[in-house]
Amino acid sequence: MNAAAKEVFVAYFGSPDVLYTILAGFLFLVMALAWMIIIIKAFKNRSEDRNKDDVGVLWIVLRGLFLLLLLIAVFMSH
């Protein structure tokens, strides 16, 4: 990034705290890993019972995306 782009970023979002950025990245990583584990288990449960529909897995995926969106919104609002 050049200096002008950094100035625009700092003017729009504010100067990021290094510790705050590291914490946000760590929490995002933990949330994403937990979400992937939950999705893998949901697919495993679906494959064991063929009579279930895929709506349950879809809702799990959508809830995970919503939680990731909330996590991003909380850290972007700082």
DSSP file (Angstrom, degrees, kcal/mol; ACC not computed):
  #  RESIDUE AA STRUCTURE BP1 BP2  ACC     N-H-->O    O-->H-N    N-H-->O    O-->H-N    TCO  KAPPA ALPHA  PHI   PSI    X-CA   Y-CA   Z-CA
    1    1 A M              0   0    0      0, 0.0     2,-0.1     0, 0.0     0, 0.0   0.000 360.0 360.0 360.0 140.4    0.0    0.0    0.0
    2    2 A N     >  -     0   0    0      1,-0.1     4,-1.9     4,-0.0     5,-0.2  -0.390 360.0-100.3 -86.5 173.3    1.2    3.4   -0.7
    3    3 A A  H  > S+     0   0    0      1,-0.2     4,-2.2     2,-0.2     5,-0.2   0.854 119.8  54.3 -64.5 -37.0    1.1    6.3    1.7
    4    4 A A  H  > S+     0   0    0      1,-0.2     4,-2.1     2,-0.2    -1,-0.2   0.903 108.2  49.2 -65.8 -40.3   -2.1    7.9    0.3
    5    5 A A  H  > S+     0   0    0      1,-0.2     4,-2.3     2,-0.2    -1,-0.2   0.894 110.7  50.7 -66.0 -38.6   -4.0    4.6    0.6
    6    6 A K  H  X S+     0   0    0     -4,-1.9     4,-2.6     2,-0.2    -2,-0.2   0.895 109.2  51.1 -64.8 -39.4   -2.9    4.2    4.2
    7    7 A E  H  X S+     0   0    0     -4,-2.2     4,-2.4     2,-0.2    -2,-0.2   0.900 110.6  48.4 -64.6 -40.7   -4.0    7.8    5.0
    8    8 A V  H  X S+     0   0    0     -4,-2.1     4,-2.2     2,-0.2     5,-0.2   0.917 112.3  49.3 -65.2 -42.5   -7.5    7.1    3.5
    9    9 A F  H  X>S+     0   0    0     -4,-2.3     4,-3.2     1,-0.2     5,-0.6   0.934 113.6  45.3 -61.4 -46.8   -7.8    3.9    5.4
   10   10 A V  H  X5S+     0   0    0     -4,-2.6     4,-1.4     1,-0.2    -1,-0.2   0.871 113.1  51.1 -66.6 -36.6   -6.8    5.6    8.7
   11   11 A A  H  <5S+     0   0    0     -4,-2.4    -1,-0.2    -5,-0.2    -2,-0.2   0.876 118.7  37.1 -67.0 -36.7   -9.1    8.5    8.0
   12   12 A Y  H  <5S+     0   0    0     -4,-2.2    -2,-0.2    -5,-0.2    -3,-0.2   0.930 134.4  19.0 -82.7 -47.5  -12.0    6.2    7.3
   13   13 A F  H  <5S-     0   0    0     -4,-3.2    -3,-0.2    -5,-0.2    -2,-0.2   0.651 103.2-122.2 -99.8 -18.1  -11.5    3.4    9.9
   14   14 A G     << -     0   0    0     -4,-1.4    -1,-0.2    -5,-0.6    -3,-0.1  -0.170  47.4 -48.8  91.7 165.7   -9.2    5.0   12.4
   15   15 A S        -     0   0    0     -5,-0.1     2,-0.2    -2,-0.1    -5,-0.0  -0.613  63.2-129.8 -76.7 122.3   -5.8    3.7   13.5
   16   16 A P        -     0   0    0      0, 0.0     2,-0.3     0, 0.0    -2,-0.1  -0.485  12.2-126.0 -77.1 141.4   -6.0    0.0   14.3
   17   17 A D     >  -     0   0    0     -2,-0.2     4,-2.3     1,-0.1     5,-0.2  -0.671  13.2-139.7 -78.9 136.2   -4.6   -1.2   17.6
   18   18 A V  H  > S+     0   0    0     -2,-0.3     4,-2.3     2,-0.2     5,-0.2   0.936 102.8  45.6 -65.6 -45.7   -2.1   -4.1   17.0
   19   19 A L  H  > S+     0   0    0      1,-0.2     4,-2.5     2,-0.2    -1,-0.2   0.898 112.9  51.2 -64.1 -39.8   -3.3   -6.1   19.9
   20   20 A Y  H  > S+     0   0    0      2,-0.2     4,-2.4     1,-0.2    -1,-0.2   0.896 110.6  48.8 -64.0 -41.1   -6.9   -5.5   18.9
   21   21 A T  H  X S+     0   0    0     -4,-2.3     4,-2.3     2,-0.2    -2,-0.2   0.899 111.4  49.1 -66.7 -41.1   -6.2   -6.7   15.4
   22   22 A I  H  X S+     0   0    0     -4,-2.3     4,-2.4     2,-0.2    -2,-0.2   0.914 112.1  49.0 -64.2 -42.9   -4.4   -9.8   16.6
   23   23 A L  H  X S+     0   0    0     -4,-2.5     4,-2.6     2,-0.2     5,-0.2   0.911 111.0  49.9 -62.8 -43.4   -7.3  -10.6   18.9
   24   24 A A  H  X S+     0   0    0     -4,-2.4     4,-2.3     1,-0.2    -2,-0.2   0.918 111.9  47.9 -62.8 -43.3   -9.9  -10.1   16.1
   25   25 A G  H  X S+     0   0    0     -4,-2.3     4,-2.2     2,-0.2    -2,-0.2   0.903 112.4  49.0 -63.6 -41.6   -7.9  -12.4   13.8
   26   26 A F  H  X S+     0   0    0     -4,-2.4     4,-2.5     2,-0.2    -2,-0.2   0.925 112.7  46.7 -64.2 -45.8   -7.5  -15.1   16.5
   27   27 A L  H  X S+     0   0    0     -4,-2.6     4,-2.6     1,-0.2    -2,-0.2   0.886 111.7  51.6 -65.2 -38.2  -11.2  -15.0   17.3
   28   28 A F  H  X S+     0   0    0     -4,-2.3     4,-2.4    -5,-0.2    -1,-0.2   0.910 110.9  48.5 -63.5 -41.9  -12.2  -15.1   13.6
   29   29 A L  H  X S+     0   0    0     -4,-2.2     4,-2.4     2,-0.2    -2,-0.2   0.923 112.6  47.3 -64.0 -45.8   -9.9  -18.2   13.1
   30   30 A V  H  X S+     0   0    0     -4,-2.5     4,-2.4     1,-0.2     5,-0.2   0.913 113.3  48.9 -62.9 -42.7  -11.3  -20.0   16.2
   31   31 A M  H  X S+     0   0    0     -4,-2.6     4,-2.3     1,-0.2    -2,-0.2   0.908 111.4  49.3 -64.2 -41.7  -14.9  -19.2   15.0
   32   32 A A  H  X S+     0   0    0     -4,-2.4     4,-2.2     2,-0.2    -2,-0.2   0.904 111.8  48.4 -65.8 -41.0  -14.2  -20.4   11.5
   33   33 A L  H  X S+     0   0    0     -4,-2.4     4,-2.2     2,-0.2    -2,-0.2   0.920 112.2  48.4 -64.8 -43.4  -12.6  -23.7   12.7
   34   34 A A  H  X S+     0   0    0     -4,-2.4     4,-2.2     1,-0.2    -2,-0.2   0.898 111.1  51.5 -62.7 -39.7  -15.5  -24.4   15.1
   35   35 A W  H  X S+     0   0    0     -4,-2.3     4,-2.3     1,-0.2    -1,-0.2   0.904 109.1  49.9 -64.6 -41.8  -17.9  -23.7   12.2
   36   36 A M  H  X S+     0   0    0     -4,-2.2     4,-2.5     2,-0.2    -1,-0.2   0.899 110.1  50.5 -64.6 -39.8  -16.1  -26.1    9.9
   37   37 A I  H  X S+     0   0    0     -4,-2.2     4,-2.2     2,-0.2    -2,-0.2   0.915 110.8  49.3 -63.8 -42.2  -16.2  -28.8   12.6
   38   38 A I  H  X S+     0   0    0     -4,-2.2     4,-2.1     2,-0.2    -2,-0.2   0.906 111.7  48.7 -63.7 -41.8  -19.9  -28.3   13.1
   39   39 A I  H  X S+     0   0    0     -4,-2.3     4,-2.6     2,-0.2     5,-0.2   0.907 109.7  51.8 -65.8 -41.3  -20.6  -28.5    9.4
   40   40 A I  H  X S+     0   0    0     -4,-2.5     4,-2.1     1,-0.2    -1,-0.2   0.920 111.4  47.3 -61.5 -42.9  -18.5  -31.7    9.0
   41   41 A K  H  X S+     0   0    0     -4,-2.2     4,-2.5     2,-0.2    -1,-0.2   0.878 110.6  52.6 -66.2 -36.5  -20.5  -33.3   11.8
   42   42 A A  H  X S+     0   0    0     -4,-2.1     4,-2.1     2,-0.2    -2,-0.2   0.913 110.6  46.9 -65.9 -41.5  -23.8  -32.2   10.3
   43   43 A F  H  X S+     0   0    0     -4,-2.6     4,-2.3     2,-0.2    -1,-0.2   0.876 111.3  52.1 -66.2 -35.9  -22.8  -33.7    6.9
   44   44 A K  H  X S+     0   0    0     -4,-2.1     4,-1.4    -5,-0.2    -2,-0.2   0.920 110.3  47.6 -65.5 -43.2  -21.7  -36.9    8.7
   45   45 A N  H  X S+     0   0    0     -4,-2.5     4,-1.4     1,-0.2    -2,-0.2   0.878 112.0  50.9 -64.3 -37.1  -25.1  -37.1   10.5
   46   46 A R  H  < S+     0   0    0     -4,-2.1     6,-0.3     1,-0.2    -2,-0.2   0.892 108.3  51.2 -67.4 -39.0  -26.9  -36.5    7.2
   47   47 A S  H  < S+     0   0    0     -4,-2.3    -1,-0.2     1,-0.2     3,-0.2   0.785 108.1  52.9 -71.4 -25.3  -24.9  -39.3    5.5
   48   48 A E  H  < S+     0   0    0     -4,-1.4     2,-0.6     1,-0.2    -1,-0.2   0.825 114.0  42.8 -76.4 -31.3  -25.8  -41.8    8.2
   49   49 A D    ><  -     0   0    0     -4,-1.4     3,-1.3    -5,-0.1    -1,-0.2  -0.884  66.2-176.7-119.0  99.1  -29.5  -41.1    7.9
   50   50 A R  T 3  S+     0   0    0     -2,-0.6    -1,-0.1     1,-0.3    -4,-0.1   0.647  76.9  69.1 -71.4 -15.2  -30.5  -40.9    4.2
   51   51 A N  T 3  S+     0   0    0      2,-0.0    -1,-0.3     0, 0.0     2,-0.1   0.656  80.0  95.3 -79.3 -14.6  -34.1  -40.0    5.1
   52   52 A K  S <  S-     0   0    0     -3,-1.3     2,-0.1    -6,-0.3    -3,-0.0  -0.438  73.6-128.6 -74.7 149.8  -33.2  -36.6    6.4
   53   53 A D    >   -     0   0    0     -2,-0.1     3,-0.6     1,-0.1     4,-0.3  -0.442  19.5-113.0 -90.5 172.7  -33.4  -33.6    4.1
   54   54 A D  T 3> S+     0   0    0      1,-0.2     4,-2.1     2,-0.1     5,-0.1   0.395  94.9  92.8 -87.2   3.5  -30.6  -31.1    3.5
   55   55 A V  H 3> S+     0   0    0      1,-0.2     4,-2.4     2,-0.2    -1,-0.2   0.869  82.0  55.7 -66.6 -35.7  -32.4  -28.2    5.2
   56   56 A G  H <> S+     0   0    0     -3,-0.6     4,-1.8     2,-0.2    -1,-0.2   0.911 109.4  45.6 -62.3 -43.2  -30.8  -28.9    8.5
   57   57 A V  H  > S+     0   0    0     -4,-0.3     4,-2.3     2,-0.2    -1,-0.2   0.898 111.3  53.5 -66.5 -40.2  -27.3  -28.7    7.0
   58   58 A L  H  X S+     0   0    0     -4,-2.1     4,-2.6     1,-0.2    -2,-0.2   0.912 108.0  49.8 -60.5 -43.0  -28.3  -25.5    5.2
   59   59 A W  H  X S+     0   0    0     -4,-2.4     4,-2.6     2,-0.2    -1,-0.2   0.874 109.3  52.1 -65.1 -36.5  -29.5  -23.9    8.4
   60   60 A I  H  X S+     0   0    0     -4,-1.8     4,-2.2     2,-0.2    -1,-0.2   0.925 111.3  46.9 -64.1 -43.7  -26.2  -24.8   10.1
   61   61 A V  H  X S+     0   0    0     -4,-2.3     4,-2.3     2,-0.2    -2,-0.2   0.924 113.5  48.0 -63.6 -44.1  -24.3  -23.2    7.3
   62   62 A L  H  X S+     0   0    0     -4,-2.6     4,-2.4     2,-0.2    -2,-0.2   0.892 110.9  50.5 -66.2 -39.6  -26.4  -20.1    7.4
   63   63 A R  H  X S+     0   0    0     -4,-2.6     4,-2.4     2,-0.2    -1,-0.2   0.899 110.5  50.6 -64.3 -39.2  -26.2  -19.7   11.2
   64   64 A G  H  X S+     0   0    0     -4,-2.2     4,-2.3     2,-0.2    -2,-0.2   0.917 110.5  48.3 -64.1 -42.9  -22.4  -20.1   10.9
   65   65 A L  H  X S+     0   0    0     -4,-2.3     4,-2.3     1,-0.2    -2,-0.2   0.899 111.2  51.3 -63.1 -39.7  -22.2  -17.4    8.2
   66   66 A F  H  X S+     0   0    0     -4,-2.4     4,-2.4     2,-0.2    -2,-0.2   0.911 110.2  48.6 -64.0 -42.2  -24.4  -15.1   10.4
   67   67 A L  H  X S+     0   0    0     -4,-2.4     4,-2.4     2,-0.2    -2,-0.2   0.895 111.2  49.7 -66.2 -39.2  -22.2  -15.6   13.4
   68   68 A L  H  X S+     0   0    0     -4,-2.3     4,-2.4     2,-0.2    -1,-0.2   0.895 110.2  51.8 -64.2 -38.7  -19.1  -14.8   11.4
   69   69 A L  H  X S+     0   0    0     -4,-2.3     4,-2.5     2,-0.2    -2,-0.2   0.910 110.0  48.4 -63.3 -42.0  -20.8  -11.7   10.0
   70   70 A L  H  X S+     0   0    0     -4,-2.4     4,-2.4     2,-0.2    -2,-0.2   0.906 110.3  51.7 -64.0 -41.0  -21.6  -10.6   13.6
   71   71 A L  H  X S+     0   0    0     -4,-2.4     4,-1.9     1,-0.2    -2,-0.2   0.916 111.7  46.4 -61.5 -43.6  -18.1  -11.2   14.7
   72   72 A I  H  X S+     0   0    0     -4,-2.4     4,-2.1     1,-0.2    -1,-0.2   0.910 111.9  51.6 -65.0 -41.7  -16.7   -9.1   11.8
   73   73 A A  H  X S+     0   0    0     -4,-2.5     4,-1.4     1,-0.2    -2,-0.2   0.887 108.1  51.9 -64.0 -38.5  -19.3   -6.4   12.5
   74   74 A V  H  < S+     0   0    0     -4,-2.4     4,-0.2     1,-0.2    -1,-0.2   0.925 114.9  41.2 -64.3 -43.9  -18.3   -6.2   16.2
   75   75 A F  H >< S+     0   0    0     -4,-1.9     3,-0.6     1,-0.2    -1,-0.2   0.767 113.1  53.0 -78.5 -24.2  -14.6   -5.8   15.4
   76   76 A M  H 3< S+     0   0    0     -4,-2.1    -1,-0.2     1,-0.2    -2,-0.2   0.732 100.7  62.7 -79.3 -20.7  -15.2   -3.4   12.5
   77   77 A S  T 3<        0   0    0     -4,-1.4    -1,-0.2     1,-0.2    -2,-0.2   0.549 360.0 360.0 -80.7  -5.6  -17.3   -1.1   14.7
   78   78 A H    <         0   0    0     -3,-0.6    -1,-0.2    -4,-0.2    -2,-0.1   0.502 360.0 360.0 -63.9 360.0  -14.3   -0.5   17.0
